[in-house]
C-alpha cells in the first residue's frame, strides 16, 4: 500500500510540474510568436482604462501607420517623459502638424487627459483585442517567483524522466561471490 501512495504522490508532483512548465514556457513562447508576427502583447497593470480594460487583462496591439489611428482608438505607447513606461490609453483628439499627427490620450477612468502628446515616428500600436484576466498568468510567469517555479518545475520533470534510469540499476556484485540461487543442498 505504501508503494502505491508514493507512486500517486510522484505522479501528482510530476503532473503539477509539467503544468507549470507548459503554462510558463507556453505564455513566453506565445508572446514571442506574437511579437514576431507584428503584434505587441502587454498585461494591463493599472485601472486607468476601466471599465473597457481591467487590471490583469492582456492587451494585444497591432502595428499600424500613425495616419490610420482615429479618435476613439485605444493605443499602446511608451510615455515620452519620465520612466518611459508602457501605457495603453484612448485617443481623445488628434492634432495635425508639420511632423505628422500627435495624439492626445486619456485613460477611460482618468478625469483629465495625459500631460503629454504621443507622436509615433514610423509606426504605432492600436489595440485590437483584450483577453480578460490572461495578463495575470503572463505577469506571474514573468515575475521572479514565477520564473523560480518554472525553473523548479523543469528540474522536477528532468528528475522524473531520469528516475527510471537510476532506479533500475542492478546492485553491484563482487567477482566470485555465491549468489543465493546457486546454492545447492
Phi, psi and omega in degrees: 000322181297320181297320180291326177294320177295318179298316180295316179297318180297317178296322179295317179294316180295319178296316178296319179296317179298319179296317179298318179295315180299315181291313182295304181290325179298317180292320178295316179294321179296318179293319178298317179296318179299315179298323179296327183264019173090017177248157175237132183239125182225145173271133179282124184259336185244174179260018185295339181253015178297143005267356183294318181228123182265156172302136182095350176284154177259129182253129177247122180242149179246148179290130179221160173287141179305327180293342180272356180274135183240161173301135183099340177292149173261126183239158176244135183204166173265137179302130182288347179232166175072230186282350183061032179293152178287141177234150172231106183223165181271142176282120180263333174198163182232133175250130180257130180222186182296332181268007180107185183287143173239136187253129173266126186239161177201139172290141182304327182272354181272145182280333184235157177295162175299155184279005181229169169249149181257128177231115175275138180280304184240325182212155178235183182229115178253133180289128180244344183204142173237124179252108185302134174064353182291337178293335179295318180295314181295315180299319180291319180297331181267354179283163177302318179295318179296319178296321178296320180295317179297316179297316179295323179294320176298319178298313180298316179297320178297315177298319180296323179287329181273345183309311180299329180295315183276328182287335185269004181293133177287151178293143181288137178245149178272152181295134176082001180289145180273127178272150183303324182286347181270352181283129177245149182265000000 
